[in-house]
Amino acid sequence: MEEKNVCPGCEKHCDLSAPSCGKGREFARTGVLPEHNHKEGHHHSMRKSSHCSDDVNEKLIINLRDIGHMMRMQYEGKTSQKRILIILSKLETITQKELTVRLGIQPGSVSEILTKLENAGLIIRQENETDHRTTTIQLTDLGKQQALEATMHRQNRHEQMFACLTEQEKTTLQSLLEKVSEDWEVRFAKSANHDHHHHHGQHKPHFDKDHRKDLQEE
């Protein structure tokens, strides 16, 4: 293949008569290579690599990585006040210790957030009548109102995230993801357990059902 007939659209170096990527087809049609959208940055580069790759496994991994990145952008973190309000809205009361365990963060961080929520009039903290070492937490009326707004916003966001799929496609995707997830839990549990213990000195594996529950509460 002569150098002049090589498509410059991507790193696959296809023959210009049969480019495999969109940029190559545009170049073959117009003679002009489309400009890279710098605002899309690294995310665009990963997606382009996914489209250019012939390895379906690599395409799946790259797309799952992109989706994971977007999920982290869409969801509040563990220390989000909205997340805590949503958790509290599903319970009449919860102890501060139980909430700390549920969030998986340091007690001092939880106490700091709860102080802000209390000062804003969103929660009430009270000493447990039967165990004076324990503090119970519950929402105020204002807290319940804001928790409801946060929950509705989350539900709307979930609908938007899968708006491109039909109900049947959602069901199929859910089934496939569960199949992959269950296989990974068995296939990689030993190595995940070892790595987690090596880095953190803990025994709880990375793949667990609590993590899925946390996502549902965010």
C-alpha positions as CSV (number, residue, x, y, z in Angstrom):
1,M,0.0,0.0,0.0
2,E,1.5,3.3,-1.1
3,E,1.8,6.0,1.7
4,K,-0.4,8.4,-0.2
5,N,-3.3,5.9,-0.2
6,V,-3.1,5.4,3.6
7,C,-6.0,6.8,5.5
8,P,-4.9,9.4,8.2
9,G,-8.2,9.1,10.1
10,C,-6.8,6.8,12.9
11,E,-4.0,4.6,13.9
12,K,-5.2,1.6,11.9
13,H,-3.7,2.9,8.6
14,C,-6.5,1.5,6.4
15,D,-6.4,1.8,2.7
16,L,-8.0,5.2,1.7
17,S,-10.4,3.3,-0.6
18,A,-12.0,1.6,2.4
19,P,-11.5,3.6,5.7
20,S,-13.0,2.0,8.8
21,C,-13.5,5.1,10.9
22,G,-15.7,8.2,10.6
23,K,-12.8,10.6,10.3
24,G,-11.3,8.5,7.5
25,R,-14.6,8.3,5.6
26,E,-14.9,12.1,5.9
27,F,-11.4,12.6,4.6
28,A,-12.0,10.2,1.7
29,R,-15.1,12.2,0.8
30,T,-13.9,15.8,1.3
31,G,-10.1,15.5,1.3
32,V,-10.1,17.3,4.7
33,L,-9.4,15.6,8.0
34,P,-12.0,16.7,10.6
35,E,-10.6,18.7,13.5
36,H,-10.3,17.0,16.9
37,N,-12.8,18.4,19.5
38,H,-10.4,19.4,22.3
39,K,-13.3,19.9,24.8
40,E,-13.9,16.2,24.7
41,G,-10.3,15.6,25.6
42,H,-9.1,12.3,26.9
43,H,-12.6,10.9,26.9
44,H,-12.9,11.3,23.2
45,S,-9.5,9.6,22.6
46,M,-10.6,6.5,24.5
47,R,-13.9,6.3,22.6
48,K,-12.0,6.7,19.3
49,S,-9.7,3.9,20.2
50,S,-12.7,1.7,21.1
51,H,-14.2,2.3,17.7
52,C,-10.9,1.6,15.8
53,S,-10.1,-1.6,17.7
54,D,-10.9,-4.9,16.1
55,D,-10.9,-6.7,19.5
56,V,-14.5,-6.9,20.8
57,N,-13.2,-7.5,24.4
58,E,-11.1,-4.3,24.3
59,K,-14.2,-2.4,23.0
60,L,-16.3,-3.7,25.8
61,I,-13.6,-2.8,28.4
62,I,-13.1,0.7,27.0
63,N,-16.9,1.4,26.9
64,L,-17.4,0.1,30.4
65,R,-14.5,2.3,31.6
66,D,-16.1,5.3,29.9
67,I,-19.4,4.5,31.5
68,G,-17.7,4.1,34.9
69,H,-16.1,7.5,34.5
70,M,-19.5,9.1,33.6
71,M,-21.1,7.3,36.6
72,R,-18.6,8.8,39.0
73,M,-19.3,12.2,37.5
74,Q,-23.1,11.8,37.8
75,Y,-23.2,10.4,41.4
76,E,-22.6,12.3,44.6
77,G,-19.6,11.1,46.7
78,K,-19.8,9.2,50.0
79,T,-19.7,12.5,51.9
80,S,-22.5,14.2,49.9
81,Q,-25.2,15.8,52.1
82,K,-27.8,14.8,49.5
83,R,-26.8,11.2,49.7
84,I,-27.1,11.2,53.5
85,L,-30.5,12.9,53.3
86,I,-31.7,10.2,50.9
87,I,-30.5,7.4,53.3
88,L,-32.2,9.0,56.3
89,S,-35.4,9.5,54.3
90,K,-35.7,5.7,54.1
91,L,-35.4,5.2,57.8
92,E,-37.2,6.7,60.8
93,T,-34.0,6.9,62.8
94,I,-30.5,5.6,62.5
95,T,-27.6,5.8,64.9
96,Q,-24.5,7.9,64.0
97,K,-22.4,4.7,64.3
98,E,-24.7,2.8,61.9
99,L,-24.6,5.7,59.4
100,T,-20.8,5.8,59.6
101,V,-20.6,2.1,58.7
102,R,-23.1,2.5,55.9
103,L,-21.2,5.3,54.3
104,G,-17.8,3.7,54.8
105,I,-16.0,6.8,55.8
106,Q,-14.3,8.0,59.0
107,P,-16.4,8.9,62.1
108,G,-14.9,12.4,62.2
109,S,-16.0,13.1,58.6
110,V,-19.6,11.9,59.3
111,S,-19.7,14.1,62.4
112,E,-18.6,17.1,60.4
113,I,-21.3,16.6,57.8
114,L,-24.0,16.0,60.4
115,T,-23.1,19.2,62.2
116,K,-23.6,21.1,58.9
117,L,-27.0,19.4,58.3
118,E,-28.0,20.1,61.9
119,N,-27.0,23.7,61.7
120,A,-29.1,24.0,58.5
121,G,-32.1,22.6,60.4
122,L,-32.3,19.4,58.3
123,I,-31.7,16.8,61.0
124,I,-32.0,16.3,64.8
125,R,-29.4,14.4,66.8
126,Q,-30.4,13.0,70.1
127,E,-28.8,11.0,72.8
128,N,-30.2,7.4,72.8
129,E,-32.4,6.9,75.9
130,T,-31.2,3.4,76.5
131,D,-27.6,3.8,75.5
132,H,-26.2,7.2,76.4
133,R,-23.1,6.5,74.3
134,T,-25.1,6.4,71.2
135,T,-26.6,9.3,69.2
136,T,-29.7,8.8,67.0
137,I,-30.4,10.9,63.9
138,Q,-33.7,11.7,62.2
139,L,-34.8,14.2,59.6
140,T,-36.7,17.4,60.4
141,D,-39.7,18.4,58.2
142,L,-37.4,20.6,56.2
143,G,-34.9,17.7,55.9
144,K,-37.7,15.4,54.7
145,Q,-38.6,18.0,52.0
146,Q,-35.1,18.4,50.8
147,A,-34.6,14.6,50.9
148,L,-37.7,14.2,48.7
149,E,-36.4,16.7,46.2
150,A,-33.0,15.0,46.1
151,T,-34.7,11.6,45.6
152,M,-36.8,13.0,42.7
153,H,-33.8,14.5,41.1
154,R,-32.0,11.2,41.3
155,Q,-34.9,9.3,39.8
156,N,-35.0,11.9,36.9
157,R,-31.3,11.5,36.4
158,H,-31.6,7.7,36.2
159,E,-34.3,8.0,33.6
160,Q,-32.1,10.3,31.5
161,M,-29.1,8.0,31.8
162,F,-31.0,5.2,30.0
163,A,-33.3,7.3,27.8
164,C,-31.7,6.0,24.7
165,L,-32.8,2.4,25.4
166,T,-36.2,0.7,25.1
167,E,-37.6,-1.2,28.1
168,Q,-36.7,-4.5,26.4
169,E,-33.1,-3.2,25.8
170,K,-32.8,-2.2,29.5
171,T,-33.9,-5.6,30.6
172,T,-31.5,-7.3,28.2
173,L,-28.6,-5.1,29.3
174,Q,-29.4,-5.7,33.0
175,S,-29.4,-9.5,32.4
176,L,-26.1,-9.3,30.6
177,L,-24.4,-7.1,33.2
178,E,-25.6,-9.3,36.0
179,K,-24.2,-12.3,34.2
180,V,-20.8,-10.6,33.8
181,S,-20.8,-9.3,37.3
182,E,-21.6,-12.7,38.9
183,D,-18.9,-14.3,36.8
184,W,-16.3,-11.7,37.8
185,E,-17.2,-12.1,41.5
186,V,-16.2,-15.8,41.2
187,R,-13.4,-15.5,38.7
188,F,-11.6,-12.5,40.2
189,A,-12.7,-12.7,43.9
190,K,-9.5,-14.3,45.1
191,S,-7.1,-11.8,43.4
192,A,-9.4,-8.8,44.5
193,N,-9.4,-10.1,48.0
194,H,-5.6,-10.5,48.1
195,D,-5.0,-7.0,46.6
196,H,-7.5,-5.3,49.0
197,H,-5.9,-7.0,52.0
198,H,-2.4,-6.2,50.8
199,H,-3.1,-2.5,50.3
200,H,-5.5,-1.9,53.2
201,G,-5.0,-4.7,55.7
202,Q,-8.7,-5.5,55.5
203,H,-10.5,-8.8,54.8
204,K,-13.6,-7.5,53.0
205,P,-13.4,-8.1,49.2
206,H,-14.0,-5.4,46.7
207,F,-16.8,-7.2,45.0
208,D,-19.7,-7.2,47.5
209,K,-23.4,-6.6,47.5
210,D,-23.1,-3.7,49.9
211,H,-21.5,-1.6,47.1
212,R,-24.5,-2.1,44.9
213,K,-26.8,-1.2,47.8
214,D,-24.8,2.0,48.3
215,L,-25.3,3.0,44.6
216,Q,-29.0,2.5,45.0
217,E,-29.1,5.0,47.9
218,E,-27.0,7.7,46.2
